[in-house]
């Protein structure tokens, strides 16, 4: 045992390839498992709606109801994952997410779909919406609690690299290859296999990593933590501001999806396939940019990266995405603009780090508010379009979106880090050392 400790001490000062890449070594298998899990979750994303309409839902409208219920519970699960991670520990929340996903998917595939039982399809598929947020965002809280504070940007960058790499990018790619070979129904079973495999890889691979146990103080109950996950936005205004900045991050992206398909496919003559390729380019650019800006933010500064490479760069890229192709009319220019916008969206990566540092004693609750902002963005963007499109046109709406990014850049100045968090960053510790008890030795 002592020999092992000697080796650890001797090598502690020599970072290996994993550390140089910005990955916290004790959590490395967690990122691998998350990627596999999200690939499995993303397999269905490209065809589930028409498949449901043809296999039990009956009509596209009834299929849309199932998808809407699923989306609502994904939003709720994204919020609850942080609050529950504080009191139950990220490890248990991840395990619960894996069990929910697996059990409900088996019921959905083995019972609801074969019998074309619409109420059961609505119940099983809808409730499964809690699964991936519990697993993925539970792991995000674990990453924020267990990673060295001065490398949090890199760790969060790797999280979003694995998350968005699986859902929907590689997941859709797997589906495109498997459907011609085994069919749509068997592909859904394949997604279950991938999800279970990814969950096992993560939970077994990081079972001894620091940060997986309870994070909240001993007197905090589950219901109190859930209540605090709402109250913290008001009792700690910086958390509330962070939520607004997170809304500004992707609200324009969801808003663009409302009116840009018609403009690019019809008005500019790129066609539906051309528009879908632009969406893929945007997503692919964003995946790798998440990793880049995560690592960069640890060196350049989290506030500076968020303000200039996130908020202000998105203000410019959003204007470019709409106006430049209008004037140039060349498809390759639209491709460059889509990639530019996808890259700048990743400049918001440090917001997760700042939210956890702003409320170090309530890391899970702060992330719950952040996730709530991510969910709110999915309807704030379309709401802005609905309110202004007929009044000021698509160009005017784009300017409104750019203004949202500028306002977010101004708001970043209030996302100040408290002294105790700053001390931990400077000393190279982890956020689990701030404002929370130390759970069991290996947590």
C-alpha angles and dihedrals in degrees: 000000000000090000090056090051091050090054091049092050092046094052098037093092094051110075113211130216092279093054093044088055089056097252118135100234097219089056098041095107089050090064091048091050092045091055092051092044093051092046087057092046091049097050092089098042097095099049112015097103098055090038091057091047090056097040111050107321091081099205137036089247093057090046088051089056090057091048091047093052089047091051093049091053091046087058091047091047091050090056096042094047092071096044093047093046089061095058104025098033126246091265094063093042090053091049091049090050091051092049093047092049095046101042096044093045091054090051090046095050100035100039116009099046100042091049092040088226103170098194090049091047089052092048100044099038093040096050090047084072088085091060109076097036091053091049100039101037092040085059090048090057089048090051092050093046098044105035123091106268094231090056099044093111092057092046093050090046089056090048093057091041089059094039099050092034089063101034110077107335107064091022091061090045091054090049092050089056099040101044096067090048105041105008134245098287095050089046088061089055088049089056089055091053091051093048093051092045092050092047093051093047091053100043095043095039096053100030092121097040120121117255101039098107133072113315103183126087115272096256096055114105127202094256092045090052091051090049091047090053087067099034094050090071087064103031090049105036092189089066089052090050090049089054090054091049089052090051089052089051098070106006091093090048091057090042092053089055088064099059110009095074090065093044097048098036099041113013096043093033098233092130129221093288090052091052092048090051089054089053089052092050091050092051095044092050090049094053096060094035090059089061094043096050092043091059093039093052091060088058103033098036131267096248094046093048092048095047100044108023094035114030103024095035090051090051088058097039094048090055090047092049092061107026105037097058088046091060100034100035095198120130095219089057090054089051091054092048092050090050090048092053092047091051094050092049086065090059086082091067094106092062089085090053094048093048091054091047094047091059104025094165092053103037095149094048092049090052089047089059090046091052090047087056090051090053093046090054090065091068102025091065096052089041091058089050092049092049099046111020096088092041104047103008130234093300091054092048089052090054089051089053091049089051090053089057092049091051089049089053089054091048092055089077089070094054091092120165116234120241096254092055091046090052092054090049092052092047093048094240130138129258091245085076092063124081097337138086121252108252124204114337097262098040 
